[in-house]
Amino acid sequence: MNKKKVLFTGLGLLIALSGIFLAAFNQYQEEKDLTPSETITTVHELAKNGDIEGTKEYMDDDILKVFEKGTYWGGTYSDFILDYAEKTKFVTPIGKSLVLTGESATIDVLITYTDLSEETKKYVLVKENGIWKIAN
């Protein structure tokens, strides 16, 4: 009976430690710095999944302020992101076009729309509080 108690205690301790390790690992993954390319593709995936608040984490404060005050486009930030998600099929950052200058970066991105038309746009990103954010 004593062996069973020790075994169950050890097993319980192992499960608890595994849970703590997994929680710490997940926290590390969430805090991992994304590259400018990863930031662009992350925003695309968040938009496709309808995660409006999640996309805001990767947008420059100036972009968010423009939507608060109103834009020529006339919609809200949510409208803009949902429209983007509906019309955009893929975004493919062109890695060789990446230019890093201190706390800013530019990269060309091939955008494939749902009608399969394509265009290349230059994205500007800035690093705010250690996170790359889209600035245009």
FIPA-340355 format. One record per residue (C-alpha): z, y, x negated; residue number from 1; residue in three letters. Coordinates in nm, 4 decimals, decimal comma. Layout:
# FIPA-340355
@zz->Z yy->Y xx->X k->NUM r->ALA
...
END
This chain:
# FIPA-340355
@zz->0,0000 yy->0,0000 xx->0,0000 k->1 r->MET
@zz->0,0776 yy->0,2383 xx->-0,2863 k->2 r->ASN
@zz->-0,2689 yy->0,1791 xx->-0,4356 k->3 r->LYS
@zz->-0,4320 yy->0,2759 xx->-0,1055 k->4 r->LYS
@zz->-0,2351 yy->0,5981 xx->-0,0920 k->5 r->LYS
@zz->-0,3368 yy->0,6900 xx->-0,4472 k->6 r->VAL
@zz->-0,6983 yy->0,5983 xx->-0,3745 k->7 r->LEU
@zz->-0,7135 yy->0,8090 xx->-0,0565 k->8 r->PHE
@zz->-0,5389 yy->1,1003 xx->-0,2280 k->9 r->THR
@zz->-0,7839 yy->1,0834 xx->-0,5182 k->10 r->GLY
@zz->-1,0801 yy->1,0588 xx->-0,2805 k->11 r->LEU
@zz->-0,9538 yy->1,3535 xx->-0,0766 k->12 r->GLY
@zz->-0,9076 yy->1,5589 xx->-0,3906 k->13 r->LEU
@zz->-1,2592 yy->1,4695 xx->-0,5080 k->14 r->LEU
@zz->-1,4082 yy->1,5756 xx->-0,1732 k->15 r->ILE
@zz->-1,2137 yy->1,9031 xx->-0,1792 k->16 r->ALA
@zz->-1,3274 yy->1,9810 xx->-0,5350 k->17 r->LEU
@zz->-1,6873 yy->1,8970 xx->-0,4421 k->18 r->SER
@zz->-1,6672 yy->2,1424 xx->-0,1527 k->19 r->GLY
@zz->-1,5317 yy->2,4169 xx->-0,3777 k->20 r->ILE
@zz->-1,8048 yy->2,3510 xx->-0,6353 k->21 r->PHE
@zz->-2,0761 yy->2,3586 xx->-0,3682 k->22 r->LEU
@zz->-1,9454 yy->2,6866 xx->-0,2236 k->23 r->ALA
@zz->-1,9343 yy->2,8447 xx->-0,5693 k->24 r->ALA
@zz->-2,2863 yy->2,7225 xx->-0,6486 k->25 r->PHE
@zz->-2,4235 yy->2,8629 xx->-0,3207 k->26 r->ASN
@zz->-2,2586 yy->3,1985 xx->-0,3936 k->27 r->GLN
@zz->-2,4182 yy->3,1982 xx->-0,7397 k->28 r->TYR
@zz->-2,7616 yy->3,1237 xx->-0,5935 k->29 r->GLN
@zz->-2,7276 yy->3,4092 xx->-0,3415 k->30 r->GLU
@zz->-2,6298 yy->3,6544 xx->-0,6140 k->31 r->GLU
@zz->-2,9033 yy->3,5436 xx->-0,8545 k->32 r->LYS
@zz->-3,1277 yy->3,8302 xx->-0,9536 k->33 r->ASP
@zz->-3,4719 yy->3,7966 xx->-0,8018 k->34 r->LEU
@zz->-3,7726 yy->3,9055 xx->-1,0016 k->35 r->THR
@zz->-4,0048 yy->4,1670 xx->-0,8476 k->36 r->PRO
@zz->-4,2444 yy->3,8861 xx->-0,7490 k->37 r->SER
@zz->-3,9644 yy->3,6831 xx->-0,5915 k->38 r->GLU
@zz->-3,8443 yy->3,9908 xx->-0,4049 k->39 r->THR
@zz->-4,1861 yy->4,0396 xx->-0,2457 k->40 r->ILE
@zz->-4,2184 yy->3,6760 xx->-0,1408 k->41 r->THR
@zz->-3,8568 yy->3,6711 xx->-0,0162 k->42 r->THR
@zz->-3,9197 yy->3,9725 xx->0,2074 k->43 r->VAL
@zz->-4,2323 yy->3,8018 xx->0,3419 k->44 r->HIS
@zz->-4,0408 yy->3,4822 xx->0,4242 k->45 r->GLU
@zz->-3,7536 yy->3,6730 xx->0,5841 k->46 r->LEU
@zz->-4,0011 yy->3,8702 xx->0,7976 k->47 r->ALA
@zz->-4,1823 yy->3,5524 xx->0,9031 k->48 r->LYS
@zz->-3,8456 yy->3,4093 xx->1,0093 k->49 r->ASN
@zz->-3,7631 yy->3,7240 xx->1,2097 k->50 r->GLY
@zz->-3,4705 yy->3,8161 xx->0,9817 k->51 r->ASP
@zz->-3,4922 yy->4,1962 xx->1,0151 k->52 r->ILE
@zz->-3,1513 yy->4,2614 xx->0,8587 k->53 r->GLU
@zz->-3,2331 yy->4,0311 xx->0,5687 k->54 r->GLY
@zz->-3,5496 yy->4,2265 xx->0,4874 k->55 r->THR
@zz->-3,3508 yy->4,5502 xx->0,4792 k->56 r->LYS
@zz->-3,1558 yy->4,4203 xx->0,1792 k->57 r->GLU
@zz->-3,4771 yy->4,4346 xx->-0,0247 k->58 r->TYR
@zz->-3,6062 yy->4,7721 xx->0,0941 k->59 r->MET
@zz->-3,5445 yy->5,0944 xx->-0,0936 k->60 r->ASP
@zz->-3,3040 yy->5,3327 xx->0,0815 k->61 r->ASP
@zz->-3,5820 yy->5,5936 xx->0,1110 k->62 r->ASP
@zz->-3,7969 yy->5,3553 xx->0,3173 k->63 r->ILE
@zz->-3,5097 yy->5,2834 xx->0,5536 k->64 r->LEU
@zz->-3,4346 yy->5,6576 xx->0,5892 k->65 r->LYS
@zz->-3,7963 yy->5,7266 xx->0,6863 k->66 r->VAL
@zz->-3,7693 yy->5,4785 xx->0,9721 k->67 r->PHE
@zz->-3,4372 yy->5,6284 xx->1,0844 k->68 r->GLU
@zz->-3,5955 yy->5,9737 xx->1,1095 k->69 r->LYS
@zz->-3,9190 yy->5,8483 xx->1,2624 k->70 r->GLY
@zz->-4,2578 yy->5,7837 xx->1,1103 k->71 r->THR
@zz->-4,6163 yy->5,8757 xx->1,1779 k->72 r->TYR
@zz->-4,6519 yy->5,5121 xx->1,2766 k->73 r->TRP
@zz->-4,4089 yy->5,5812 xx->1,5602 k->74 r->GLY
@zz->-4,2192 yy->5,2539 xx->1,5635 k->75 r->GLY
@zz->-3,8838 yy->5,1336 xx->1,4461 k->76 r->THR
@zz->-3,8225 yy->4,9358 xx->1,1306 k->77 r->TYR
@zz->-3,7878 yy->4,6212 xx->1,3432 k->78 r->SER
@zz->-4,1252 yy->4,6885 xx->1,5075 k->79 r->ASP
@zz->-4,2819 yy->4,7425 xx->1,1652 k->80 r->PHE
@zz->-4,1464 yy->4,4168 xx->1,0195 k->81 r->ILE
@zz->-4,2346 yy->4,2103 xx->1,3264 k->82 r->LEU
@zz->-4,5872 yy->4,3580 xx->1,3272 k->83 r->ASP
@zz->-4,6173 yy->4,2792 xx->0,9550 k->84 r->TYR
@zz->-4,5007 yy->3,9203 xx->1,0140 k->85 r->ALA
@zz->-4,7483 yy->3,8732 xx->1,2972 k->86 r->GLU
@zz->-5,0477 yy->4,0030 xx->1,1001 k->87 r->LYS
@zz->-4,9715 yy->3,8660 xx->0,7523 k->88 r->THR
@zz->-5,0286 yy->3,5031 xx->0,6592 k->89 r->LYS
@zz->-4,9580 yy->3,5007 xx->0,2839 k->90 r->PHE
@zz->-4,8541 yy->3,7363 xx->0,0063 k->91 r->VAL
@zz->-4,9361 yy->3,6383 xx->-0,3481 k->92 r->THR
@zz->-4,7995 yy->3,8571 xx->-0,6275 k->93 r->PRO
@zz->-5,0433 yy->3,8719 xx->-0,9174 k->94 r->ILE
@zz->-4,8070 yy->3,8043 xx->-1,2075 k->95 r->GLY
@zz->-5,0299 yy->3,9356 xx->-1,4844 k->96 r->LYS
@zz->-5,0334 yy->4,2773 xx->-1,3148 k->97 r->SER
@zz->-4,6537 yy->4,3180 xx->-1,3359 k->98 r->LEU
@zz->-4,5461 yy->4,6297 xx->-1,5254 k->99 r->VAL
@zz->-4,1724 yy->4,6767 xx->-1,5865 k->100 r->LEU
@zz->-4,0438 yy->5,0188 xx->-1,6892 k->101 r->THR
@zz->-3,6659 yy->5,0247 xx->-1,7019 k->102 r->GLY
@zz->-3,5403 yy->5,0212 xx->-1,3451 k->103 r->GLU
@zz->-3,8854 yy->5,0306 xx->-1,1832 k->104 r->SER
@zz->-4,1769 yy->4,7921 xx->-1,1579 k->105 r->ALA
@zz->-4,5284 yy->4,7787 xx->-1,0187 k->106 r->THR
@zz->-4,7206 yy->4,4658 xx->-0,9275 k->107 r->ILE
@zz->-5,0474 yy->4,3972 xx->-0,7485 k->108 r->ASP
@zz->-5,0182 yy->4,1682 xx->-0,4473 k->109 r->VAL
@zz->-5,2966 yy->3,9770 xx->-0,2763 k->110 r->LEU
@zz->-5,2304 yy->3,9939 xx->0,0969 k->111 r->ILE
@zz->-5,3989 yy->3,7387 xx->0,3236 k->112 r->THR
@zz->-5,3957 yy->3,8341 xx->0,6907 k->113 r->TYR
@zz->-5,3943 yy->3,5942 xx->0,9838 k->114 r->THR
@zz->-5,7660 yy->3,6644 xx->1,0408 k->115 r->ASP
@zz->-5,8104 yy->3,5416 xx->0,6784 k->116 r->LEU
@zz->-5,9227 yy->3,8818 xx->0,5518 k->117 r->SER
@zz->-5,7663 yy->3,9817 xx->0,2212 k->118 r->GLU
@zz->-5,6754 yy->4,2939 xx->0,0341 k->119 r->GLU
@zz->-5,4924 yy->4,3777 xx->-0,2848 k->120 r->THR
@zz->-5,2146 yy->4,6365 xx->-0,2755 k->121 r->LYS
@zz->-4,9963 yy->4,7737 xx->-0,5516 k->122 r->LYS
@zz->-4,6268 yy->4,7424 xx->-0,4761 k->123 r->TYR
@zz->-4,3690 yy->4,9672 xx->-0,6373 k->124 r->VAL
@zz->-4,0163 yy->4,8328 xx->-0,6753 k->125 r->LEU
@zz->-3,6977 yy->4,9944 xx->-0,7978 k->126 r->VAL
@zz->-3,3759 yy->4,8339 xx->-0,9097 k->127 r->LYS
@zz->-3,0784 yy->4,9519 xx->-0,7029 k->128 r->GLU
@zz->-2,7340 yy->4,8074 xx->-0,7745 k->129 r->ASN
@zz->-2,8938 yy->4,5245 xx->-0,9712 k->130 r->GLY
@zz->-3,1353 yy->4,4230 xx->-0,6923 k->131 r->ILE
@zz->-3,5126 yy->4,4787 xx->-0,6931 k->132 r->TRP
@zz->-3,6174 yy->4,6640 xx->-0,3792 k->133 r->LYS
@zz->-3,9594 yy->4,7505 xx->-0,2425 k->134 r->ILE
@zz->-4,0149 yy->5,1251 xx->-0,2652 k->135 r->ALA
@zz->-4,3556 yy->5,1663 xx->-0,1011 k->136 r->ASN
END
